[in-house]
Amino acid sequence: MSLRSLIQGWIWAHPHRRALTLLRFAEVEADGGRDLVRAAELTNDLVLRRLFLAHANDEQRHAKLFRERGLQLLWENPAGRSDLPGTAWATPGERGLDDLRVERETEGALLAFLHLSESAAARDFAAYARALDRDPDTRAVFETVLHDETFHMNYTRIQLQRLAPQSHGQLLWKARASRLWKAYLRLAGAVAELFATAILTLQYYILVPPFALFAKRAARRAPEGWTPVPARLNGRLQGQY
């Protein structure tokens, strides 16, 4: 068994963490659907507009599937641990347009990013489905979504070659470089989050106990009851200020 399979098996084994991951996927899918609707509004290509709208409808349906299954898992496992910090990078889901500004990109650039995103999502969702042997209901959700991702991956490649027959390779290379850079930033953020969590935990267990000990000692030395006011201050305590 590969290291990737072990990581996926560990992440998806906990039902509460599984539910939170599915709900995160639902947000990403819904956001991608809104971006695709906007892309359909901007394009003048009728074929591409129809495909973008169909793609957006699929993304909204995927968001509903992920949300419903995630909420069902939360209902079945109400007292679970929250998602562990730094694990989101290992289950990225579908990045969609990956926070691109749809209005600023050409149709070729959008198709290149979509093709790479759908290809990555197809690989990831297949891996997630293999890790869910003990949860056939969640596995069925991924298998349903995976069927649509294959179509999305194919149509984006075909349309990219149609609209940019001479430069589609260059567009894919640029999109791949951008995705690698953003993946590095996400990984760096996850590592920084893990380090911050570790440092704060060490500070809590190293710095807090001495202060607690000093506070207990000070409390034992403090006299019980009311403390008499010194005579030299008695005349100054006649008013509010």
C-alpha positions, 0 to 999 in steps of 0.5 A: 500500500502506498503512502498516499493510500495510507494518508487517504485511509487515515483522513477518511476513516473518522466519520466526523472529519469525513463529514466536514470534508464533504461539506467543504467540497460542497462549498467548492463545488457551489462556488465553481458553479457560480464561476461557470455561470459567469463564464457562460454570460461572458462568452460569445461562443454558443457551444461553449455557453451551452457547455458552461451552463451544463457544467455549472448545473453539474457543479450545483448538483455535486454540491447538493450531493456532498452537502446532503451526505455531509449533513447526514454523517454529522447527524449520525455522529454529532459528538465528533472531533473537529477537523484536524489542522493542516489536513485540507491540503491532503483532500483538496477536492475540485479547485474549479477556476481556482480563484481566477477572475473570470472577467480577466481571463480569455476563454482559452485560459479558462478552458485550460484551468478547467481541464487541469482542475477536472483531471486532478479532481477525477484522480482525487475522487477515484482515490477517495472512493477507494479509501471508502470501502467501509462507507458505501454511501459516501463512496457512491457519491464520489462515483456519481461525481466522478462520472461527471468529472470525466465528461468535464475533463474531456469537453474542456480539452476538446473545446480548448483545441477547437478555440486555440488549435495552435496555442492550446499546449502553451495555455495548458503549460501556463495553467499547470505552472499557475496551479503548481504555484498555488499548490505550493502556497497551500502546502506552505500555509498548511505547514505554517499552520502545523508549526503554529499549532505546535508552537502554541501548544508548547507555549501553553504547556511550558509557560502556563504552569509556572504562572499557575504555580505562582498564582497559587502561592500568592493566593496562599500568602494572601490574608483571608477576609477584609484588609484594613485600610492604612490610616494614611489613606483613610482620608482619601477614600471618602469619594468615588474618585 
